[in-house]
Amino acid sequence: MTKETAILDLTKLTEADKAELMAQLEAETKAKKQKQKDDRKAYKELTHEFVERNIDNLLNHNDITGILIEKLFKDYQPVRELKQEVYGHDHQDSYTSTLPDGSASITIGHNVSIKFDGTEASGVNKIKEFIKSLSDGNNNQNTIKLAKAVDTFLKINPKTGMLNPSKIIELSKLRDEFNDERFDDGLDIIFNAQIRTQNSMYVSGWKFLEVDGLRKKLTFRFSV
């Protein structure tokens, strides 16, 4: 048998019944609101306890990491000086050392932020004019696709309001393919407009270890 849900007919209720029903509904609504209020309060208390329980350990870990990174930079200094003597002065932001058998590697360096001084717009225009010059006037589909691809590389990052440095590097890989002075000049203007700023120091790397009989690559990265 199918159990049917009884439907309450309000017209058959007395005023006292209606008042009692309203009181029950108000009590339920009030209880739900109070529970929501209590749950939100409990959530905030838990988050505060989480911070208080862990913040000091994290700060201590950060101090230890900072000391370790500074020690690694000092330890690498003789290697860097010898490299400059052998290969000439460089302007690298990072240095990587890897064991001959490829079993372990360490990279030390600075995180870098790149901005532009405003003159990059001239380079962008030169590149776009060059791409436009490739058109034969007949709406060649290959040229149209190429123009769209280049526009993607030169698209402004909505977050920074500037060009995307990594996209410019990708675009520069087309130098040999185009082999055109206008394209090269445009890229040079953009690269020369970059303002590189070294920020925090970091150490990253990896090592292959035997874990449960299997060769596993363990990686790490610390920044301070």
C-alpha distance (Angstrom), angle and dihedral (degrees) to the residues before:
residue distance angle dihedral
M1 . . .
T2 3.73 . .
K3 3.75 114.2 .
E4 3.79 110.4 -135.3
T5 3.78 122.3 -150.4
A6 3.77 111.7 -121.5
I7 3.80 113.4 -120.4
L8 3.76 115.4 -141.2
D9 3.79 112.8 -128.7
L10 3.79 105.7 -151.1
T11 3.79 92.1 -166.9
K12 3.79 89.8 67.3
L13 3.80 94.6 53.0
T14 3.75 121.6 100.6
E15 3.77 120.3 -128.2
A16 3.79 88.7 -104.0
D17 3.81 90.9 52.5
K18 3.80 90.7 48.9
A19 3.79 91.5 49.3
E20 3.81 90.7 49.8
L21 3.80 91.4 48.5
M22 3.80 91.6 49.2
A23 3.78 90.1 49.7
Q24 3.82 90.2 52.1
L25 3.81 92.2 49.4
E26 3.79 91.9 47.9
A27 3.79 90.5 48.4
E28 3.83 91.3 50.8
T29 3.80 91.9 47.7
K30 3.78 91.2 47.9
A31 3.81 91.2 48.2
K32 3.82 91.7 50.8
K33 3.80 91.8 49.9
Q34 3.79 91.3 47.7
K35 3.82 91.3 49.4
Q36 3.79 90.6 50.1
K37 3.80 89.7 49.2
D38 3.81 91.8 48.4
D39 3.83 92.2 46.9
R40 3.80 91.6 51.4
K41 3.78 90.7 48.6
A42 3.81 90.3 48.9
Y43 3.81 90.3 49.5
K44 3.80 92.1 53.0
E45 3.80 91.5 46.9
L46 3.82 90.9 50.7
T47 3.80 92.3 50.2
H48 3.80 90.8 49.2
E49 3.80 90.8 49.7
F50 3.81 90.0 48.2
V51 3.81 91.2 55.0
E52 3.80 94.5 44.8
R53 3.81 91.1 47.2
N54 3.81 95.6 52.4
I55 3.81 111.4 22.5
D56 3.82 97.3 85.8
N57 3.81 92.8 49.3
L58 3.79 90.2 50.0
L59 3.80 92.3 49.0
N60 3.79 89.4 49.4
H61 3.81 90.2 49.3
N62 3.80 89.8 49.3
D63 3.81 90.7 53.0
I64 3.81 90.9 49.8
T65 3.81 90.7 47.6
G66 3.81 91.0 49.8
I67 3.80 91.9 51.7
L68 3.82 90.9 47.5
I69 3.81 93.4 50.2
E70 3.81 93.1 47.6
K71 3.81 89.1 49.8
L72 3.81 91.1 51.1
F73 3.82 92.0 50.0
K74 3.81 90.7 51.6
D75 3.80 91.3 45.8
Y76 3.81 90.5 52.6
Q77 3.82 95.0 48.2
P78 3.87 95.2 90.6
V79 3.82 89.2 49.6
R80 3.79 91.2 50.7
E81 3.80 92.9 47.8
L82 3.81 91.4 50.8
K83 3.79 90.9 48.1
Q84 3.81 90.7 52.7
E85 3.79 89.8 49.0
V86 3.80 93.1 49.8
Y87 3.81 101.2 36.8
G88 3.79 101.9 21.9
H89 3.80 132.9 -106.7
D90 3.77 115.3 -41.0
H91 3.78 138.6 -170.0
Q92 3.79 98.7 -145.7
D93 3.77 121.4 155.3
S94 3.81 92.4 -155.1
Y95 3.79 141.3 24.0
T96 3.78 127.1 -151.7
S97 3.80 127.6 -159.4
T98 3.81 119.9 -172.0
L99 3.80 131.1 -178.2
P100 3.83 115.3 -112.7
D101 3.80 92.8 -113.3
G102 3.80 91.9 49.8
S103 3.79 92.8 -120.3
A104 3.81 96.3 126.8
S105 3.79 140.6 12.6
I106 3.81 138.3 -176.3
T107 3.80 127.5 -162.0
I108 3.79 122.8 -169.8
G109 3.77 123.3 -175.5
H110 3.77 151.2 115.1
N111 3.77 126.9 -79.1
V112 3.80 106.0 -120.2
S113 3.78 131.3 -150.6
I114 3.80 118.4 -159.2
K115 3.78 125.2 -154.8
F116 3.80 132.3 165.4
D117 3.80 131.5 -121.0
G118 3.81 95.4 -139.4
T119 3.81 98.9 -101.2
E120 3.80 91.0 95.1
A121 3.82 88.9 86.7
S122 3.82 89.6 73.8
G123 3.79 90.0 54.9
V124 3.79 91.8 49.0
N125 3.81 90.9 51.9
K126 3.81 92.0 49.3
I127 3.79 91.8 52.7
K128 3.81 92.9 47.0
E129 3.82 91.0 48.7
F130 3.80 89.7 51.0
I131 3.81 92.3 50.7
K132 3.81 89.5 47.6
S133 3.81 90.3 52.4
L134 3.80 89.7 59.6
S135 3.78 90.4 67.3
D136 3.79 114.3 103.7
G137 3.79 91.5 -152.9
N138 3.78 92.6 -107.6
N139 3.80 97.6 94.7
N140 3.79 92.1 -104.6
Q141 3.80 106.3 -156.9
N142 3.81 94.1 -143.4
T143 3.79 91.0 54.3
I144 3.79 91.4 47.0
K145 3.81 90.9 51.3
L146 3.80 90.4 47.0
A147 3.79 91.6 50.7
K148 3.80 90.8 51.3
A149 3.81 91.0 49.2
V150 3.80 92.1 50.9
D151 3.81 90.6 46.9
T152 3.80 87.7 56.0
F153 3.81 90.4 55.6
L154 3.80 90.9 48.0
K155 3.80 95.3 45.6
I156 3.79 115.4 129.0
N157 3.80 115.8 -115.0
P158 3.84 105.0 -118.8
K159 3.82 91.6 -148.1
T160 3.80 97.2 52.9
G161 3.80 100.5 23.7
M162 3.81 87.7 -132.2
L163 3.78 140.5 94.6
N164 3.79 117.9 -75.5
P165 3.85 106.5 -109.5
S166 3.81 93.5 -153.5
K167 3.82 90.7 53.2
I168 3.81 90.3 51.8
I169 3.80 89.6 53.9
E170 3.81 88.9 52.0
L171 3.80 90.3 49.3
S172 3.80 91.3 51.1
K173 3.81 89.1 63.0
L174 3.82 86.8 74.3
R175 3.83 92.9 65.3
D176 3.79 95.0 98.8
E177 3.79 92.9 42.8
F178 3.81 94.3 53.5
N179 3.82 95.8 32.5
D180 3.80 90.9 -171.5
E181 3.80 128.2 141.8
R182 3.81 92.9 -140.9
F183 3.79 92.8 54.2
D184 3.81 91.7 45.6
D185 3.80 91.9 47.6
G186 3.80 91.4 50.8
L187 3.79 91.6 51.4
D188 3.81 92.1 46.5
I189 3.80 90.6 52.9
I190 3.81 90.6 51.4
F191 3.81 94.0 47.4
N192 3.81 92.0 46.4
A193 3.81 89.2 51.5
Q194 3.79 91.3 60.0
I195 3.79 118.6 110.7
R196 3.80 107.9 -157.2
T197 3.79 118.0 -162.2
Q198 3.79 123.0 -173.1
N199 3.79 110.5 -139.7
S200 3.79 130.1 169.1
M201 3.80 123.6 3.4
Y202 3.79 120.7 -117.1
V203 3.78 141.5 -175.2
S204 3.79 123.2 -156.8
G205 3.77 136.3 165.1
W206 3.75 148.6 122.9
K207 3.78 144.0 -123.5
F208 3.79 133.6 -162.7
L209 3.80 113.2 -125.9
E210 3.78 136.2 175.0
V211 3.81 107.3 -111.0
D212 3.81 117.3 178.3
G213 3.78 89.6 -21.2
L214 3.79 93.3 -51.7
R215 3.80 128.3 107.1
K216 3.78 107.4 -118.5
K217 3.79 131.2 -178.0
L218 3.80 111.5 -134.4
T219 3.78 116.0 -163.8
F220 3.79 133.4 -168.4
R221 3.79 140.7 -177.4
F222 3.80 128.9 -175.4
S223 3.77 127.4 -179.6
V224 3.78 132.1 -174.0
